[in-house]
Amino acid sequence: MAGITLEDRTTKTLVTALDGLTARQRAIGNNLANVDTPGFKASDVSFARQLDKALEANQGLRMVVTHPQHLAEPSPPENMQIVTRSDTSHRLDGNNVDIDKEMSYLAETVIHFQAAAQVVSRRLSLLRTVINDGRR
């Protein structure tokens, strides 16, 4: 229990995941809003690769030495990027939004968001219990 803080690796990873999932929900909402816009290209948020890179980079708790007398935390993962989807077929009007795929992506994103939020909530609840029981 002593290893749980608001700044530990797991909490930071969960917060990064929640940020990425929120950005993905916005992108999907934008895609759905533009389903009938001629020439519109669907977009997605590329954060899973950045999250994986961040996790791989932190294995073994490697630190970056910035000064001989102290250590700094590893640099943050690369920024999340909005990418245009090219794996969908284009309609005659140039729009490539597939409403069925977008709804599927949205459902998947919501499930992942709820799961990550639930883990964060449980971790904070555990931390709250530790703090409150320490007062007794």
N, C-alpha and C positions, 0 to 999 in steps of 0.2 A: 504494500500500500504506500510505502514511503516514496516509491518511484513515480507516483502519479502527480504531475504538476500541470499547470496551464501551458508550460513551455516545453514539455517533453516531446519526443519524436512522434509518438503515436497521435497525440493531440494535434500537433502541427500538420501531420499527414491528413488527418480527418478534416481539419479546417480547410486545407488545400483542396481536398476532394469536394467538400461542400461548395466552395467557391467555384470550382470547375463545373459542378453539376448545375449550379444556379445560372452560370453563363450559358451552359448548354440549353437549359430550359428557355432562356431568353431567345436564343438563336432559333430554336424550334418554333417558338411562338411567332417570331418574325417570319419564318418560312410559311407557317400556316396562314398568317395574315396576308401574305403575298402569293397565295396559291393561284390567283387569277391574274397576276401582273405579268404582262407579256415581257419576255426576256429576263425575268428574274431567275437567279441561280441560287439554289438552296445552299445554306451554310451550316457548319457544325463547329464546335469548339474542340480543338485538339488539346486535351489536357491529360489524357490517360498516359500518353508516352512521356510527358514531362513528369508526371507523378511517378511512373516507373523508374525514370532516370534518377529522380530525387531519392527514391527508396534504395536503388542500387548504389548510389553515391554515398549513402549514409551507412551502408553495411559495415559492421565492425567499428562504428562510431569514430571514423577517421576525422580528424580535425585539421584545419588549415592553419599553419603557423604564419602569423603576420608580423610578429615581433619576437625577438629571442626570449623576451621575458613574459609573454602571455600567449594564449591561444584564443582564436576567434571561432565562432560557430561556422559550419560550412555555409557556403553561399546558397541563397535560395534557388529553388528550381527555376528553369526558364519560364518566362511569361506564357500564359495560355494564349493560343493563337486561334483566330477565327479563320477557318479554311472553307473554300468553296467546294461543295460536293461535285465530283465528276463521275461517280459510279451509278448515276441514275440516267434514265433515258430522257431525251429532250422531246418536248411536244412541238407541234408545228409553230407555236408562237415563241419558242425558245426557252420557255419556262421548264425547269426540271424538278419542280416540287411534286412529290408523290404523297398525297394526303394519307394514304394507308401506312406508308413507311414512316412518315412524320409522327403519326399517332402511336405507332409501335415504338419509335425512339423516345417519345415523350413518356409513355408508360414505363419503359425500362429506366429512364432517367429518374422518374418520380420514385420508383422502388429503391433504386440505389441511394437517392437522397434521403428517403425515410430511414433506411437502414443505417446510414452514416450518422444522421441526426440522433437516432436512438442510441447509438454507441457513445456519442459525445454526451448525451444527456445522462446516461448511466455512469460514465466516468466522472462527470461533474457531481452527480449524486453521491458517488463513493467519496469523492474529495470533501464534499459537504459533511458527510458522516464522520470522516476522520477529524475534521476541524471541530465539529460540535461535540464529539465524544472526548476530544482533548480538553474541553472546558470543564468536564465533570470531575 
